[in-house]
Amino acid sequence: MQTNGSIHTAVRIYRGALELLFALLPSIAILYLHLFAAEAPPFKSFLIHEAAILLSIVISTFVAYITWRCYLVSGEPFLRWLTLGFLGFSLVYLPHGLLTRLADHNMALFLLYGPAARLVLMACLLIALVLRGHSNDSEAQRARSGFWIKGILLFLLIDLLVAALALSPYSTMSWPRILLESAALTLMLTAILSLLIRRSNSPLLRIYLIAVTTFAQSSLAFLILAKAWDHQWWLAHTIFAAGFFLLSYGVVHAYLASGSFISVYSLEEIFTQLRQEKARAEDALSRLKQANLDLRVIATTDALTGLSNRRHFSEQAERLIERALFEHAPLALLMLDLDHFKRINDTFGHPAGDRVLRRFAEILQREVRPGDLCGRFGGEEFLVLLPDANAAESLSVAERLRQSVASEIMDLGEQETRITVSIGIAHLGSSADNLHSLLRRADRRLYAAKEAGRNRVHNRDSLLDHDSLETE
């Protein structure tokens, strides 16, 4: 899983580097032509210019139609303004082609429509980008034609205003073209900055970013270096056309990827979201498993000592006893009780008593064998079940426990003390034996050990002190 994640990250970095290189290629071409190309006469071809403009308008109109149909299905504001951008570009760019042959008579009338069309396109694309992710328009809003009629009228008005500017006394000045191109370039740079901040994984928006970056480079060439009909001017047109076709491709590709374009998210972005949801679900499942484990620990262990509680000990002991009876294997039960524990609570307080119980549980877990079952039966009373332990082995374990406890110095907080433990042992006998019968015998022998003076181990119904150990 980690290897797959590393490969995915490496691929994304490589893809980003290729996209960056592709986006900056126009600048390399512009710089090369400016620095190293030999002086050459302008290339004036009305027919080629008209054909290129016509191709751009046909593609722009076609993509506007596709995007509009997608908007009718989804109602996304992003698509509404994307459609308006392509439509506006077509209507404002059209005079640039129609008036090509008037270039010799009125250069402003010919040149101003290019930056005006780019300004209209970028204004709509920037608004579309701002509205991406907003709530969708209702079906009633989609059916209204007023928005589109107003947009078309606005674009026709822009055509008339550009014509009026070109026919005015200001047409001989350079500032109208510079102003339009600079405004378009400003919107392009704003869109680029917005896309970089958002860092979307959508291929449509990555193509969008490359296209707008290409537009910006073409505008720079038009604004700073190009003159009408020179090679830099043709290069700027080619760069803009490349960005425009790339943006058109991104829209069509997104439509094909998502079928009905219900949402302008690519399949890759959907998969990214699915991976994120899967990671969140796995994290939630992991936390749920941990919570269940914590609940199981709470339900099966004694909160103070960490040993099995009475219920869990009984369940486990019954299972082990059944197995021992089936296999005819030995088994022993130890019942342990701390001597004079009430006196510790009364003298030093319950917090000191809790410290003693926790320390005693640690000794218990340290001294028993692997596989033995330890539990707190209640208060200062504990149980240890010894599977596969005969009389001698169980006696050895019990005596080791008794000696370890007696030799331990107990920390009570402000002072220290020593305690002792009394132990009663019961062994599995006939097939009629069960946990209840073992507990009864162990309890009787524990009582006998206490009656005989405490700090003793008893494994039969006659007393056994720590100096003279007998077996059952």
Number of C-alpha atoms within 10 A of each C-alpha: 5 7 8 9 10 11 11 12 12 12 12 13 12 12 12 13 12 12 15 14 13 12 20 15 14 25 17 11 14 22 15 11 15 16 8 8 11 8 10 8 9 14 12 13 11 16 12 10 18 18 12 15 21 18 13 19 21 12 16 24 19 16 21 25 16 16 25 22 17 22 25 19 15 21 23 26 22 25 28 26 24 26 27 26 26 28 27 29 26 25 20 27 25 20 21 25 20 13 17 20 17 13 15 9 9 16 17 24 21 23 19 24 26 22 26 24 28 26 25 26 26 27 21 23 25 21 17 21 19 15 17 16 13 10 11 18 16 12 12 8 13 19 12 10 9 10 13 14 11 11 15 17 12 13 21 15 13 19 22 13 12 22 18 14 16 23 14 11 9 13 19 13 11 10 12 18 21 17 14 21 23 20 19 24 25 17 22 28 16 15 23 19 12 15 18 12 9 9 10 12 16 18 17 22 22 19 20 25 24 22 26 28 23 27 28 27 24 27 28 18 24 24 20 9 15 20 14 16 15 16 21 23 21 20 19 25 20 15 25 23 20 17 25 21 16 18 23 22 16 19 24 16 15 22 21 12 15 15 11 15 24 15 20 23 19 21 14 13 16 14 12 14 13 12 12 12 12 12 12 12 12 12 12 12 12 12 12 12 12 12 12 12 12 12 12 11 15 14 14 19 20 19 12 13 19 17 24 24 23 17 16 16 21 17 12 13 21 14 11 19 22 15 13 17 18 10 9 14 14 17 22 24 25 29 28 25 25 22 18 13 18 15 11 19 15 11 11 15 13 13 13 20 22 17 17 25 22 15 17 23 19 14 15 22 17 12 14 19 12 9 10 13 20 22 27 26 21 12 11 19 17 24 27 24 26 25 22 16 20 17 18 13 14 25 24 14 17 26 21 15 24 22 15 17 21 15 11 15 13 20 15 18 10 7 9 10 11 13 18 20 26 28 31 30 30 27 24 24 15 9 11 8 14 16 17 11 15 21 18 12 20 27 20 19 27 30 18 24 25 21 12 15 11 20 22 26 30 32 30 20 16 11 19 20 16 13 7 7 16 17 11 14
